[in-house]
Amino acid sequence: MCLVATGGADAYYEMGIHCWDMAGAGIIITEAGGVLLDVTGGPFDLMSRRIIAASSRAIGERIAKALQVIPLRRDDATN
C-alpha cells in the first residue's frame, strides 16, 4: 500500500486483510493524497477486511467494478 503513497503503483487491493494491517498504511496513503475505498466502490470501512488503495478515486472505482467481492467475517464481529 505504501507504494501507492509514493507513486510507485497506481493502486492496490486486498480482501482478507485485518484492520491492524490497513490502519497505518491507510493514513500514509491519505496523507499523500491517495484514496481508500471498499472493494464495492463505497466508503472504506476499516473493520470490513477489504480495501482498495488508489492514487485517485477514478482508478479505485474502476478497479472496484472489476472485482468479485468475497464475503468475510468483520474484524469487529462478535463470536
All heavy atoms as a GROMACS GRO file, in nm:
protein
  578
    1MET      N    1   0.082  -0.119   0.000
    1MET     CA    2   0.000   0.000   0.000
    1MET      C    3   0.086   0.125   0.000
    1MET      O    4   0.047   0.226  -0.059
    1MET     CB    5  -0.094   0.000   0.120
    1MET     CG    6  -0.214  -0.091   0.102
    1MET     SD    7  -0.338  -0.071   0.230
    1MET     CE    8  -0.279  -0.190   0.348
    2CYS      N    9   0.199   0.120   0.064
    2CYS     CA   10   0.284   0.240   0.068
    2CYS      C   11   0.344   0.271  -0.069
    2CYS      O   12   0.381   0.385  -0.094
    2CYS     CB   13   0.391   0.225   0.175
    2CYS     SG   14   0.321   0.238   0.341
    3LEU      N   15   0.352   0.173  -0.159
    3LEU     CA   16   0.395   0.202  -0.296
    3LEU      C   17   0.297   0.297  -0.364
    3LEU      O   18   0.336   0.382  -0.443
    3LEU     CB   19   0.407   0.074  -0.378
    3LEU     CG   20   0.536  -0.005  -0.361
    3LEU    CD1   21   0.527  -0.137  -0.437
    3LEU    CD2   22   0.656   0.075  -0.406
    4VAL      N   23   0.169   0.283  -0.331
    4VAL     CA   24   0.068   0.375  -0.385
    4VAL      C   25   0.096   0.517  -0.332
    4VAL      O   26   0.093   0.614  -0.408
    4VAL     CB   27  -0.075   0.329  -0.349
    4VAL    CG1   28  -0.179   0.432  -0.394
    4VAL    CG2   29  -0.105   0.193  -0.409
    5ALA      N   30   0.127   0.527  -0.205
    5ALA     CA   31   0.153   0.658  -0.145
    5ALA      C   32   0.275   0.726  -0.206
    5ALA      O   33   0.278   0.848  -0.221
    5ALA     CB   34   0.171   0.645   0.006
    6THR      N   35   0.376   0.647  -0.244
    6THR     CA   36   0.499   0.706  -0.302
    6THR      C   37   0.490   0.727  -0.452
    6THR      O   38   0.581   0.784  -0.512
    6THR     CB   39   0.620   0.616  -0.273
    6THR    OG1   40   0.604   0.491  -0.341
    6THR    CG2   41   0.641   0.594  -0.125
    7GLY      N   42   0.382   0.680  -0.514
    7GLY     CA   43   0.367   0.692  -0.658
    7GLY      C   44   0.428   0.576  -0.734
    7GLY      O   45   0.430   0.576  -0.857
    8GLY      N   46   0.476   0.474  -0.664
    8GLY     CA   47   0.536   0.357  -0.727
    8GLY      C   48   0.434   0.261  -0.786
    8GLY      O   49   0.468   0.174  -0.865
    9ALA      N   50   0.308   0.276  -0.747
    9ALA     CA   51   0.198   0.194  -0.801
    9ALA      C   52   0.073   0.282  -0.805
    9ALA      O   53   0.058   0.373  -0.723
    9ALA     CB   54   0.172   0.072  -0.712
   10ASP      N   55  -0.014   0.254  -0.901
   10ASP     CA   56  -0.138   0.332  -0.912
   10ASP      C   57  -0.243   0.285  -0.812
   10ASP      O   58  -0.327   0.364  -0.770
   10ASP     CB   59  -0.195   0.323  -1.053
   10ASP     CG   60  -0.111   0.399  -1.154
   10ASP    OD1   61  -0.049   0.500  -1.115
   10ASP    OD2   62  -0.108   0.358  -1.271
   11ALA      N   63  -0.241   0.156  -0.778
   11ALA     CA   64  -0.344   0.104  -0.688
   11ALA      C   65  -0.301  -0.029  -0.628
   11ALA      O   66  -0.209  -0.095  -0.677
   11ALA     CB   67  -0.476   0.088  -0.763
   12TYR      N   68  -0.373  -0.066  -0.523
   12TYR     CA   69  -0.353  -0.192  -0.453
   12TYR      C   70  -0.489  -0.233  -0.399
   12TYR      O   71  -0.566  -0.149  -0.352
   12TYR     CB   72  -0.255  -0.172  -0.337
   12TYR     CG   73  -0.243  -0.288  -0.242
   12TYR    CD1   74  -0.153  -0.390  -0.266
   12TYR    CD2   75  -0.323  -0.295  -0.128
   12TYR    CE1   76  -0.141  -0.497  -0.178
   12TYR    CE2   77  -0.313  -0.402  -0.041
   12TYR     CZ   78  -0.222  -0.502  -0.066
   12TYR     OH   79  -0.210  -0.608   0.020
   13TYR      N   80  -0.521  -0.362  -0.404
   13TYR     CA   81  -0.643  -0.408  -0.339
   13TYR      C   82  -0.616  -0.540  -0.269
   13TYR      O   83  -0.525  -0.615  -0.306
   13TYR     CB   84  -0.760  -0.422  -0.438
   13TYR     CG   85  -0.752  -0.542  -0.528
   13TYR    CD1   86  -0.809  -0.663  -0.491
   13TYR    CD2   87  -0.689  -0.535  -0.652
   13TYR    CE1   88  -0.802  -0.774  -0.574
   13TYR    CE2   89  -0.681  -0.645  -0.734
   13TYR     CZ   90  -0.737  -0.764  -0.695
   13TYR     OH   91  -0.730  -0.874  -0.776
   14GLU      N   92  -0.695  -0.566  -0.167
   14GLU     CA   93  -0.684  -0.694  -0.095
   14GLU      C   94  -0.814  -0.720  -0.021
   14GLU      O   95  -0.878  -0.629   0.029
   14GLU     CB   96  -0.566  -0.691   0.003
   14GLU     CG   97  -0.540  -0.825   0.067
   14GLU     CD   98  -0.409  -0.835   0.140
   14GLU    OE1   99  -0.324  -0.746   0.126
   14GLU    OE2  100  -0.392  -0.934   0.213
   15MET      N  101  -0.848  -0.849  -0.014
   15MET     CA  102  -0.961  -0.894   0.066
   15MET      C  103  -0.908  -0.998   0.163
   15MET      O  104  -0.832  -1.086   0.124
   15MET     CB  105  -1.070  -0.953  -0.023
   15MET     CG  106  -1.142  -0.847  -0.105
   15MET     SD  107  -1.268  -0.913  -0.215
   15MET     CE  108  -1.180  -0.904  -0.370
   16GLY      N  109  -0.946  -0.987   0.290
   16GLY     CA  110  -0.899  -1.080   0.392
   16GLY      C  111  -0.793  -1.020   0.483
   16GLY      O  112  -0.752  -1.081   0.579
   17ILE      N  113  -0.751  -0.900   0.454
   17ILE     CA  114  -0.651  -0.829   0.535
   17ILE      C  115  -0.719  -0.781   0.664
   17ILE      O  116  -0.839  -0.754   0.666
   17ILE     CB  117  -0.592  -0.712   0.453
   17ILE    CG1  118  -0.472  -0.650   0.523
   17ILE    CG2  119  -0.698  -0.610   0.418
   17ILE    CD1  120  -0.397  -0.550   0.436
   18HIS      N  121  -0.645  -0.773   0.772
   18HIS     CA  122  -0.702  -0.731   0.901
   18HIS      C  123  -0.682  -0.581   0.924
   18HIS      O  124  -0.594  -0.518   0.865
   18HIS     CB  125  -0.640  -0.811   1.014
   18HIS     CG  126  -0.682  -0.953   1.014
   18HIS    ND1  127  -0.804  -0.994   1.061
   18HIS    CD2  128  -0.620  -1.065   0.971
   18HIS    CE1  129  -0.816  -1.126   1.048
   18HIS    NE2  130  -0.704  -1.170   0.993
   19CYS      N  131  -0.762  -0.527   1.015
   19CYS     CA  132  -0.762  -0.383   1.042
   19CYS      C  133  -0.624  -0.333   1.085
   19CYS      O  134  -0.582  -0.225   1.044
   19CYS     CB  135  -0.868  -0.346   1.146
   19CYS     SG  136  -0.848  -0.424   1.307
   20TRP      N  137  -0.552  -0.412   1.162
   20TRP     CA  138  -0.420  -0.367   1.209
   20TRP      C  139  -0.318  -0.361   1.096
   20TRP      O  140  -0.218  -0.292   1.107
   20TRP     CB  141  -0.369  -0.455   1.323
   20TRP     CG  142  -0.373  -0.602   1.295
   20TRP    CD1  143  -0.278  -0.676   1.229
   20TRP    CD2  144  -0.476  -0.692   1.332
   20TRP    NE1  145  -0.316  -0.807   1.222
   20TRP    CE2  146  -0.439  -0.822   1.285
   20TRP    CE3  147  -0.597  -0.680   1.400
   20TRP    CZ2  148  -0.517  -0.935   1.304
   20TRP    CZ3  149  -0.674  -0.793   1.419
   20TRP    CH2  150  -0.634  -0.918   1.371
   21ASP      N  151  -0.344  -0.429   0.988
   21ASP     CA  152  -0.256  -0.423   0.871
   21ASP      C  153  -0.291  -0.307   0.778
   21ASP      O  154  -0.208  -0.266   0.697
   21ASP     CB  155  -0.261  -0.554   0.792
   21ASP     CG  156  -0.209  -0.672   0.870
   21ASP    OD1  157  -0.108  -0.655   0.942
   21ASP    OD2  158  -0.267  -0.780   0.861
   22MET      N  159  -0.413  -0.256   0.788
   22MET     CA  160  -0.457  -0.148   0.699
   22MET      C  161  -0.443  -0.010   0.762
   22MET      O  162  -0.426   0.088   0.690
   22MET     CB  163  -0.605  -0.167   0.661
   22MET     CG  164  -0.633  -0.289   0.577
   22MET     SD  165  -0.804  -0.294   0.522
   22MET     CE  166  -0.892  -0.342   0.672
   23ALA      N  167  -0.451  -0.001   0.893
   23ALA     CA  168  -0.461   0.129   0.960
   23ALA      C  169  -0.344   0.222   0.930
   23ALA      O  170  -0.365   0.335   0.884
   23ALA     CB  171  -0.476   0.108   1.111
   24GLY      N  172  -0.223   0.178   0.955
   24GLY     CA  173  -0.107   0.265   0.935
   24GLY      C  174  -0.086   0.303   0.790
   24GLY      O  175  -0.066   0.420   0.757
   25ALA      N  176  -0.093   0.204   0.702
   25ALA     CA  177  -0.074   0.232   0.560
   25ALA      C  178  -0.186   0.321   0.506
   25ALA      O  179  -0.163   0.405   0.420
   25ALA     CB  180  -0.067   0.102   0.480
   26GLY      N  181  -0.307   0.304   0.559
   26GLY     CA  182  -0.418   0.388   0.516
   26GLY      C  183  -0.396   0.535   0.547
   26GLY      O  184  -0.425   0.622   0.465
   27ILE      N  185  -0.340   0.563   0.663
   27ILE     CA  186  -0.308   0.702   0.699
   27ILE      C  187  -0.202   0.758   0.605
   27ILE      O  188  -0.213   0.870   0.556
   27ILE     CB  189  -0.262   0.711   0.846
   27ILE    CG1  190  -0.380   0.681   0.938
   27ILE    CG2  191  -0.203   0.848   0.876
   27ILE    CD1  192  -0.342   0.661   1.083
   28ILE      N  193  -0.100   0.678   0.577
   28ILE     CA  194   0.008   0.723   0.488
   28ILE      C  195  -0.048   0.755   0.349
   28ILE      O  196  -0.013   0.857   0.289
   28ILE     CB  197   0.119   0.617   0.481
   28ILE    CG1  198   0.190   0.608   0.617
   28ILE    CG2  199   0.219   0.649   0.370
   28ILE    CD1  200   0.282   0.489   0.633
   29ILE      N  201  -0.136   0.670   0.299
   29ILE     CA  202  -0.194   0.691   0.166
   29ILE      C  203  -0.277   0.819   0.161
   29ILE      O  204  -0.263   0.900   0.070
   29ILE     CB  205  -0.278   0.570   0.123
   29ILE    CG1  206  -0.186   0.451   0.095
   29ILE    CG2  207  -0.364   0.601   0.001
   29ILE    CD1  208  -0.256   0.319   0.089
   30THR      N  209  -0.364   0.838   0.258
   30THR     CA  210  -0.450   0.956   0.256
   30THR      C  211  -0.368   1.084   0.276
   30THR      O  212  -0.398   1.186   0.214
   30THR     CB  213  -0.564   0.947   0.359
   30THR    OG1  214  -0.509   0.925   0.489
   30THR    CG2  215  -0.660   0.835   0.323
   31GLU      N  216  -0.266   1.080   0.359
   31GLU     CA  217  -0.181   1.198   0.379
   31GLU      C  218  -0.103   1.232   0.252
   31GLU      O  219  -0.071   1.348   0.228
   31GLU     CB  220  -0.084   1.176   0.496
   31GLU     CG  221  -0.150   1.178   0.632
   31GLU     CD  222  -0.208   1.314   0.667
   31GLU    OE1  223  -0.140   1.416   0.646
   31GLU    OE2  224  -0.323   1.318   0.716
   32ALA      N  225  -0.074   1.131   0.169
   32ALA     CA  226  -0.002   1.153   0.043
   32ALA      C  227  -0.097   1.195  -0.070
   32ALA      O  228  -0.052   1.220  -0.182
   32ALA     CB  229   0.072   1.027   0.004
   33GLY      N  230  -0.228   1.202  -0.042
   33GLY     CA  231  -0.324   1.246  -0.143
   33GLY      C  232  -0.397   1.132  -0.213
   33GLY      O  233  -0.476   1.156  -0.303
   34GLY      N  234  -0.373   1.008  -0.170
   34GLY     CA  235  -0.443   0.894  -0.227
   34GLY      C  236  -0.580   0.875  -0.164
   34GLY      O  237  -0.620   0.950  -0.075
   35VAL      N  238  -0.652   0.775  -0.211
   35VAL     CA  239  -0.786   0.746  -0.160
   35VAL      C  240  -0.796   0.601  -0.116
   35VAL      O  241  -0.728   0.514  -0.168
   35VAL     CB  242  -0.895   0.776  -0.266
   35VAL    CG1  243  -0.898   0.922  -0.301
   35VAL    CG2  244  -0.875   0.692  -0.390
   36LEU      N  245  -0.885   0.578  -0.022
   36LEU     CA  246  -0.917   0.443   0.025
   36LEU      C  247  -1.064   0.418  -0.003
   36LEU      O  248  -1.149   0.503   0.024
   36LEU     CB  249  -0.893   0.431   0.176
   36LEU     CG  250  -0.752   0.460   0.226
   36LEU    CD1  251  -0.750   0.453   0.378
   36LEU    CD2  252  -0.652   0.364   0.166
   37LEU      N  253  -1.093   0.302  -0.060
   37LEU     CA  254  -1.231   0.263  -0.089
   37LEU      C  255  -1.253   0.120  -0.045
   37LEU      O  256  -1.159   0.041  -0.034
   37LEU     CB  257  -1.258   0.269  -0.240
   37LEU     CG  258  -1.243   0.402  -0.312
   37LEU    CD1  259  -1.250   0.380  -0.462
   37LEU    CD2  260  -1.350   0.497  -0.267
   38ASP      N  261  -1.381   0.086  -0.025
   38ASP     CA  262  -1.418  -0.054  -0.009
   38ASP      C  263  -1.412  -0.119  -0.147
   38ASP      O  264  -1.421  -0.049  -0.249
   38ASP     CB  265  -1.559  -0.064   0.049
   38ASP     CG  266  -1.598  -0.208   0.078
   38ASP    OD1  267  -1.550  -0.262   0.179
   38ASP    OD2  268  -1.675  -0.265  -0.002
   39VAL      N  269  -1.398  -0.249  -0.153
   39VAL     CA  270  -1.390  -0.317  -0.283
   39VAL      C  271  -1.522  -0.310  -0.360
   39VAL      O  272  -1.526  -0.341  -0.478
   39VAL     CB  273  -1.342  -0.463  -0.270
   39VAL    CG1  274  -1.199  -0.467  -0.217
   39VAL    CG2  275  -1.433  -0.546  -0.184
   40THR      N  276  -1.629  -0.265  -0.296
   40THR     CA  277  -1.755  -0.242  -0.367
   40THR      C  278  -1.757  -0.105  -0.435
   40THR      O  279  -1.849  -0.074  -0.509
   40THR     CB  280  -1.874  -0.249  -0.270
   40THR    OG1  281  -1.859  -0.144  -0.173
   40THR    CG2  282  -1.883  -0.384  -0.200
   41GLY      N  283  -1.656  -0.023  -0.405
   41GLY     CA  284  -1.651   0.113  -0.456
   41GLY      C  285  -1.706   0.215  -0.358
   41GLY      O  286  -1.700   0.335  -0.381
   42GLY      N  287  -1.761   0.167  -0.248
   42GLY     CA  288  -1.816   0.255  -0.146
   42GLY      C  289  -1.711   0.305  -0.050
   42GLY      O  290  -1.590   0.282  -0.069
   43PRO      N  291  -1.754   0.370   0.057
   43PRO     CA  292  -1.660   0.424   0.156
   43PRO      C  293  -1.579   0.313   0.222
   43PRO      O  294  -1.629   0.203   0.246
   43PRO     CB  295  -1.750   0.493   0.258
   43PRO     CG  296  -1.881   0.511   0.192
   43PRO     CD  297  -1.892   0.402   0.089
   44PHE      N  298  -1.455   0.343   0.252
   44PHE     CA  299  -1.366   0.249   0.320
   44PHE      C  300  -1.416   0.224   0.462
   44PHE      O  301  -1.453   0.316   0.533
   44PHE     CB  302  -1.224   0.306   0.323
   44PHE     CG  303  -1.129   0.227   0.408
   44PHE    CD1  304  -1.096   0.097   0.375
   44PHE    CD2  305  -1.073   0.283   0.521
   44PHE    CE1  306  -1.008   0.024   0.454
   44PHE    CE2  307  -0.985   0.212   0.599
   44PHE     CZ  308  -0.953   0.082   0.565
   45ASP      N  309  -1.419   0.098   0.502
   45ASP     CA  310  -1.460   0.056   0.637
   45ASP      C  311  -1.345  -0.027   0.693
   45ASP      O  312  -1.318  -0.137   0.648
   45ASP     CB  313  -1.587  -0.028   0.627
   45ASP     CG  314  -1.634  -0.084   0.760
   45ASP    OD1  315  -1.567  -0.064   0.863
   45ASP    OD2  316  -1.738  -0.151   0.760
   46LEU      N  317  -1.276   0.027   0.793
   46LEU     CA  318  -1.157  -0.036   0.849
   46LEU      C  319  -1.183  -0.179   0.897
   46LEU      O  320  -1.096  -0.265   0.889
   46LEU     CB  321  -1.102   0.049   0.963
   46LEU     CG  322  -0.974   0.002   1.030
   46LEU    CD1  323  -0.858  -0.003   0.931
   46LEU    CD2  324  -0.940   0.090   1.147
   47MET      N  325  -1.303  -0.207   0.945
   47MET     CA  326  -1.332  -0.338   1.001
   47MET      C  327  -1.381  -0.441   0.898
   47MET      O  328  -1.400  -0.556   0.929
   47MET     CB  329  -1.436  -0.326   1.112
   47MET     CG  330  -1.389  -0.247   1.230
   47MET     SD  331  -1.248  -0.330   1.308
   47MET     CE  332  -1.182  -0.198   1.405
   48SER      N  333  -1.397  -0.400   0.773
   48SER     CA  334  -1.454  -0.489   0.671
   48SER      C  335  -1.357  -0.595   0.619
   48SER      O  336  -1.399  -0.691   0.555
   48SER     CB  337  -1.504  -0.408   0.552
   48SER     OG  338  -1.394  -0.354   0.479
   49ARG      N  339  -1.227  -0.577   0.642
   49ARG     CA  340  -1.122  -0.668   0.597
   49ARG      C  341  -1.103  -0.665   0.445
   49ARG      O  342  -1.061  -0.762   0.385
   49ARG     CB  343  -1.146  -0.811   0.646
   49ARG     CG  344  -1.149  -0.819   0.798
   49ARG     CD  345  -1.152  -0.959   0.850
   49ARG     NE  346  -1.039  -1.033   0.800
   49ARG     CZ  347  -1.040  -1.165   0.783
   49ARG    NH1  348  -1.147  -1.234   0.812
   49ARG    NH2  349  -0.933  -1.227   0.737
   50ARG      N  350  -1.134  -0.553   0.384
   50ARG     CA  351  -1.113  -0.539   0.240
   50ARG      C  352  -1.085  -0.392   0.207
   50ARG      O  353  -1.141  -0.302   0.270
   50ARG     CB  354  -1.230  -0.593   0.162
   50ARG     CG  355  -1.363  -0.543   0.208
   50ARG     CD  356  -1.476  -0.626   0.156
   50ARG     NE  357  -1.597  -0.544   0.158
   50ARG     CZ  358  -1.716  -0.593   0.143
   50ARG    NH1  359  -1.734  -0.722   0.122
   50ARG    NH2  360  -1.820  -0.514   0.145
   51ILE      N  361  -0.998  -0.371   0.107
   51ILE     CA  362  -0.953  -0.235   0.079
   51ILE      C  363  -0.910  -0.220  -0.067
   51ILE      O  364  -0.858  -0.314  -0.126
   51ILE     CB  365  -0.836  -0.196   0.172
   51ILE    CG1  366  -0.799  -0.049   0.157
   51ILE    CG2  367  -0.715  -0.286   0.148
   51ILE    CD1  368  -0.700   0.000   0.262
   52ILE      N  369  -0.935  -0.103  -0.119
   52ILE     CA  370  -0.871  -0.056  -0.241
   52ILE      C  371  -0.799   0.073  -0.201
   52ILE      O  372  -0.862   0.165  -0.149
   52ILE     CB  373  -0.970  -0.025  -0.355
   52ILE    CG1  374  -1.043  -0.151  -0.399
   52ILE    CG2  375  -0.896   0.039  -0.474
   52ILE    CD1  376  -1.154  -0.125  -0.501
   53ALA      N  377  -0.670   0.077  -0.224
   53ALA     CA  378  -0.591   0.198  -0.204
   53ALA      C  379  -0.550   0.243  -0.343
   53ALA      O  380  -0.492   0.166  -0.419
   53ALA     CB  381  -0.469   0.168  -0.119
   54ALA      N  382  -0.580   0.367  -0.378
   54ALA     CA  383  -0.553   0.413  -0.514
   54ALA      C  384  -0.502   0.556  -0.515
   54ALA      O  385  -0.527   0.633  -0.422
   54ALA     CB  386  -0.679   0.403  -0.599
   55SER      N  387  -0.433   0.590  -0.622
   55SER     CA  388  -0.382   0.726  -0.637
   55SER      C  389  -0.492   0.825  -0.670
   55SER      O  390  -0.476   0.945  -0.649
   55SER     CB  391  -0.272   0.730  -0.743
   55SER     OG  392  -0.322   0.682  -0.867
   56SER      N  393  -0.606   0.775  -0.721
   56SER     CA  394  -0.721   0.862  -0.748
   56SER      C  395  -0.850   0.784  -0.731
   56SER      O  396  -0.852   0.662  -0.742
   56SER     CB  397  -0.714   0.918  -0.891
   56SER     OG  398  -0.741   0.815  -0.985
   57ARG      N  399  -0.957   0.856  -0.706
   57ARG     CA  400  -1.088   0.792  -0.691
   57ARG      C  401  -1.129   0.722  -0.820
   57ARG      O  402  -1.186   0.613  -0.817
   57ARG     CB  403  -1.195   0.896  -0.651
   57ARG     CG  404  -1.333   0.836  -0.635
   57ARG     CD  405  -1.428   0.927  -0.561
   57ARG     NE  406  -1.388   0.953  -0.425
   57ARG     CZ  407  -1.406   0.867  -0.323
   57ARG    NH1  408  -1.461   0.751  -0.344
   57ARG    NH2  409  -1.368   0.899  -0.202
   58ALA      N  410  -1.100   0.780  -0.934
   58ALA     CA  411  -1.137   0.720  -1.062
   58ALA      C  412  -1.072   0.583  -1.081
   58ALA      O  413  -1.137   0.488  -1.124
   58ALA     CB  414  -1.099   0.812  -1.178
   59ILE      N  415  -0.946   0.571  -1.047
   59ILE     CA  416  -0.876   0.442  -1.058
   59ILE      C  417  -0.936   0.342  -0.961
   59ILE      O  418  -0.962   0.227  -0.996
   59ILE     CB  419  -0.725   0.459  -1.036
   59ILE    CG1  420  -0.662   0.535  -1.152
   59ILE    CG2  421  -0.657   0.323  -1.018
   59ILE    CD1  422  -0.517   0.573  -1.132
   60GLY      N  423  -0.960   0.384  -0.837
   60GLY     CA  424  -1.019   0.295  -0.737
   60GLY      C  425  -1.156   0.245  -0.777
   60GLY      O  426  -1.187   0.126  -0.763
   61GLU      N  427  -1.239   0.332  -0.830
   61GLU     CA  428  -1.373   0.292  -0.873
   61GLU      C  429  -1.368   0.198  -0.993
   61GLU      O  430  -1.448   0.106  -1.004
   61GLU     CB  431  -1.458   0.416  -0.905
   61GLU     CG  432  -1.495   0.493  -0.779
   61GLU     CD  433  -1.563   0.625  -0.807
   61GLU    OE1  434  -1.565   0.671  -0.924
   61GLU    OE2  435  -1.613   0.685  -0.709
   62ARG      N  436  -1.273   0.220  -1.082
   62ARG     CA  437  -1.257   0.131  -1.198
   62ARG      C  438  -1.218  -0.010  -1.153
   62ARG      O  439  -1.270  -0.109  -1.205
   62ARG     CB  440  -1.152   0.189  -1.291
   62ARG     CG  441  -1.137   0.117  -1.420
   62ARG     CD  442  -1.048   0.194  -1.513
   62ARG     NE  443  -1.010   0.111  -1.626
   62ARG     CZ  444  -0.914   0.139  -1.708
   62ARG    NH1  445  -0.843   0.248  -1.693
   62ARG    NH2  446  -0.886   0.059  -1.807
   63ILE      N  447  -1.129  -0.019  -1.056
   63ILE     CA  448  -1.089  -0.149  -1.002
   63ILE      C  449  -1.208  -0.215  -0.933
   63ILE      O  450  -1.232  -0.335  -0.949
   63ILE     CB  451  -0.970  -0.134  -0.906
   63ILE    CG1  452  -0.846  -0.095  -0.985
   63ILE    CG2  453  -0.946  -0.261  -0.826
   63ILE    CD1  454  -0.729  -0.051  -0.902
   64ALA      N  455  -1.284  -0.139  -0.855
   64ALA     CA  456  -1.400  -0.194  -0.783
   64ALA      C  457  -1.499  -0.259  -0.878
   64ALA      O  458  -1.557  -0.364  -0.846
   64ALA     CB  459  -1.468  -0.084  -0.702
   65LYS      N  460  -1.519  -0.202  -0.995
   65LYS     CA  461  -1.614  -0.256  -1.092
   65LYS      C  462  -1.569  -0.392  -1.145
   65LYS      O  463  -1.651  -0.473  -1.188
   65LYS     CB  464  -1.633  -0.160  -1.208
   65LYS     CG  465  -1.712  -0.037  -1.171
   65LYS     CD  466  -1.725   0.057  -1.288
   65LYS     CE  467  -1.797   0.184  -1.246
   65LYS     NZ  468  -1.803   0.281  -1.355
   66ALA      N  469  -1.439  -0.417  -1.143
   66ALA     CA  470  -1.385  -0.542  -1.199
   66ALA      C  471  -1.372  -0.655  -1.096
   66ALA      O  472  -1.349  -0.770  -1.133
   66ALA     CB  473  -1.248  -0.516  -1.261
   67LEU      N  474  -1.389  -0.623  -0.968
   67LEU     CA  475  -1.367  -0.723  -0.862
   67LEU      C  476  -1.493  -0.801  -0.829
   67LEU      O  477  -1.603  -0.748  -0.832
   67LEU     CB  478  -1.317  -0.654  -0.735
   67LEU     CG  479  -1.180  -0.590  -0.741
   67LEU    CD1  480  -1.149  -0.520  -0.609
   67LEU    CD2  481  -1.073  -0.692  -0.772
   68GLN      N  482  -1.472  -0.926  -0.790
   68GLN     CA  483  -1.579  -1.007  -0.734
   68GLN      C  484  -1.557  -1.007  -0.582
   68GLN      O  485  -1.452  -1.048  -0.535
   68GLN     CB  486  -1.573  -1.150  -0.786
   68GLN     CG  487  -1.682  -1.238  -0.731
   68GLN     CD  488  -1.678  -1.379  -0.789
   68GLN    OE1  489  -1.605  -1.406  -0.884
   68GLN    NE2  490  -1.754  -1.468  -0.732
   69VAL      N  491  -1.654  -0.961  -0.508
   69VAL     CA  492  -1.641  -0.946  -0.363
   69VAL      C  493  -1.651  -1.082  -0.294
   69VAL      O  494  -1.740  -1.161  -0.324
   69VAL     CB  495  -1.749  -0.850  -0.308
   69VAL    CG1  496  -1.739  -0.839  -0.157
   69VAL    CG2  497  -1.736  -0.713  -0.374
   70ILE      N  498  -1.559  -1.104  -0.203
   70ILE     CA  499  -1.557  -1.227  -0.123
   70ILE      C  500  -1.615  -1.193   0.014
   70ILE      O  501  -1.566  -1.101   0.080
   70ILE     CB  502  -1.414  -1.280  -0.107
   70ILE    CG1  503  -1.354  -1.312  -0.243
   70ILE    CG2  504  -1.411  -1.400  -0.015
   70ILE    CD1  505  -1.206  -1.340  -0.239
   71PRO      N  506  -1.719  -1.264   0.059
   71PRO     CA  507  -1.774  -1.236   0.192
   71PRO      C  508  -1.675  -1.280   0.300
   71PRO      O  509  -1.621  -1.390   0.296
   71PRO     CB  510  -1.903  -1.318   0.198
   71PRO     CG  511  -1.892  -1.419   0.089
   71PRO     CD  512  -1.793  -1.369  -0.011
   72LEU      N  513  -1.650  -1.191   0.396
   72LEU     CA  514  -1.555  -1.217   0.504
   72LEU      C  515  -1.616  -1.179   0.637
   72LEU      O  516  -1.698  -1.087   0.645
   72LEU     CB  517  -1.427  -1.136   0.482
   72LEU     CG  518  -1.347  -1.168   0.356
   72LEU    CD1  519  -1.250  -1.055   0.326
   72LEU    CD2  520  -1.274  -1.299   0.373
   73ARG      N  521  -1.570  -1.244   0.742
   73ARG     CA  522  -1.610  -1.207   0.877
   73ARG      C  523  -1.539  -1.077   0.915
   73ARG      O  524  -1.417  -1.064   0.898
   73ARG     CB  525  -1.571  -1.319   0.973
   73ARG     CG  526  -1.613  -1.294   1.115
   73ARG     CD  527  -1.569  -1.413   1.200
   73ARG     NE  528  -1.583  -1.384   1.339
   73ARG     CZ  529  -1.690  -1.418   1.412
   73ARG    NH1  530  -1.788  -1.482   1.354
   73ARG    NH2  531  -1.695  -1.386   1.538
   74ARG      N  532  -1.615  -0.979   0.963
   74ARG     CA  533  -1.560  -0.850   1.001
   74ARG      C  534  -1.466  -0.863   1.120
   74ARG      O  535  -1.481  -0.952   1.203
   74ARG     CB  536  -1.673  -0.753   1.034
   74ARG     CG  537  -1.760  -0.717   0.916
   74ARG     CD  538  -1.876  -0.628   0.956
   74ARG     NE  539  -1.834  -0.509   1.029
   74ARG     CZ  540  -1.792  -0.397   0.971
   74ARG    NH1  541  -1.789  -0.386   0.839
   74ARG    NH2  542  -1.756  -0.293   1.044
   75ASP      N  543  -1.371  -0.771   1.130
   75ASP     CA  544  -1.280  -0.772   1.245
   75ASP      C  545  -1.349  -0.733   1.375
   75ASP      O  546  -1.302  -0.767   1.483
   75ASP     CB  547  -1.161  -0.677   1.221
   75ASP     CG  548  -1.046  -0.746   1.148
   75ASP    OD1  549  -1.040  -0.870   1.148
   75ASP    OD2  550  -0.962  -0.674   1.092
   76ASP      N  551  -1.461  -0.663   1.368
   76ASP     CA  552  -1.533  -0.625   1.490
   76ASP      C  553  -1.652  -0.716   1.519
   76ASP      O  554  -1.735  -0.686   1.604
   76ASP     CB  555  -1.577  -0.479   1.484
   76ASP     CG  556  -1.670  -0.448   1.367
   76ASP    OD1  557  -1.692  -0.538   1.281
   76ASP    OD2  558  -1.719  -0.335   1.360
   77ALA      N  559  -1.660  -0.829   1.451
   77ALA     CA  560  -1.770  -0.924   1.473
   77ALA      C  561  -1.752  -0.994   1.609
   77ALA      O  562  -1.641  -1.023   1.650
   77ALA     CB  563  -1.775  -1.027   1.362
   78THR      N  564  -1.863  -1.020   1.672
   78THR     CA  565  -1.857  -1.096   1.798
   78THR      C  566  -1.897  -1.239   1.770
   78THR      O  567  -1.993  -1.267   1.699
   78THR     CB  568  -1.952  -1.035   1.903
   78THR    OG1  569  -2.083  -1.030   1.852
   78THR    CG2  570  -1.907  -0.895   1.941
   79ASN      N  571  -1.820  -1.331   1.825
   79ASN     CA  572  -1.838  -1.476   1.804
   79ASN      C  573  -1.854  -1.505   1.662
   79ASN      O  574  -1.911  -1.543   1.584
   79ASN     CB  575  -1.950  -1.531   1.889
   79ASN     CG  576  -1.912  -1.523   2.035
   79ASN    OD1  577  -1.796  -1.524   2.071
   79ASN    ND2  578  -2.011  -1.515   2.121
   0.00000   0.00000   0.00000
